[in-house]
C-alpha cells in the first residue's frame, strides 16, 4: 500500500522518463486519472489508458519526449505531503520556473493547473510542481 499516491505517481513518471521508457504502468484511481488529464493537457505525457477490470486495474501512461529523445518531465517537486498539507489562495499562485513549468492544484472545481486556477479565481491544495 502506498501512503502518498500523488507522490508515487509523479516519481514513477519522472523515473521512467529518466531511463527512457516509452510507457509506465501505475495503479488505478480516479484522482490519478484527473491528475494525468492535466499533465496530458500541459504536454508532459502523450496519452494514458485505463486497463484491467474489477480488482486489478492499472493506468498505462505513454510518456512524451522531445525531438532529441529527452523526456518532457525534467523535474518534479512535491509541495503538499501527507504529513503537512499546503494550501494556496488564487492570489498567491505564482509562475513555476518563470512560466516554463506548471503547478497542479486540487480545488473545489477539480484538479487544475496554476493558470486555470488563477483564471477561475479559486485556490486549493497545491499538489506538486512539474517542469
N, C-alpha and C positions, 0 to 999 in steps of 0.2 A: 504494500500500500504506500502511496506517495503522499507525503504531508503537504507538499506545495505543488499542485497540479500545473499552475501557470509557469512557475519556475522550471519545472520539469519539461514543459512544452518548449520554452524558448531555448533552453540549453540543448535539448535534443536537436532542434533546428540548427543552432549555431555549430554544434559539433559535427553534424552530418555534412554541413557545407564546408567545414574546415578540412575534412578528409576527402571531399569530392564526391560524395554520394549523390545520386540523382533523386532518390526517394528516401523517405523515412517513415516508419510506422509508429504511431502513438496511440495510447488508449483513448477510447471514445468518451466524450461528454459534450453536452450541448453548449456549455460555456467555452470549451476549447474550440468548438465549431465557430462560435461568434468571434473569438479572437483571431482564428485563422482567416475568417472572411475579411477582417480589417487588414491583416497582413497581405492578403491577396490584392485588395484594393490599393494598398501602398506599393505593391510591386516587389515585395520581399520573397514571395513564393509564387510559383506558376499556377498551381491548381491543387485541390485536395478532393478526396473521395472517401465516402463512408463505406466500410467493408464489414462483413460479418453479420450475424443475426443473434438475437436473444442475448446470451451472457457474454459471448466473446465478440465484442465489437471493437474495431480499430478505425483509425483515420489514416489513409495513405496520403502523404504530403509530397508533392513534386516541387523541388527547390528551384529557385531562379538563379541563373548565372549570367555574368556579363559576356561580352564578346571574347575576352581574354580568359574565359573559364574561371574567373574569380567569383566567389559567391556574393550575392547581393547583401546578405547579412554579414556585416563586418564586426559588429559588436552588439551586445545587449547589456542592460543594467536593470536589475530588479529593484523597484522602488518600494512598493508595499509588500511586506513579508508577513507570513502567518503570525509571527510574534509581535509585529509592530505594523499596524495598518496606517498608511499615509493617504490623507485626503487633500484635495486641492479644489479651490474655487475656480470659476471660469476666468476671473480677472487675474489669477495667479499663474495661469498657464503661459509658459514661455517657449520659444522655439528650441528644439533639440539640435545640437551641433550646428547652430546658425542656419537652421532650416533644412539641413541635409538628413535629418532623422525624424522619427515620429515618437510621440508619447501615446501609449494606449491607456485609455481611461474607462473604468466601469462606472456608468452613470445610471440614473433612473430611466433614461431613454435608451438603454442598452450599452453595449461596448462601442466606444467611439475613439477616433483618432483625435489628437490635440486640436487640429484645425476645425474639425466638425464640432467638437465640444465648445470651442470658442464661438463658432458661428451660432450654435443653438443656445449659447449663454447658459451652459449647465456644467457643474463640477461633479466630482465623484472621487472614487478611489483610483489613484494613479498606480497602474499595474506595473508597467515597465517602459523603458526607453529602448529604441532599436535604431540602429544606423548602419 
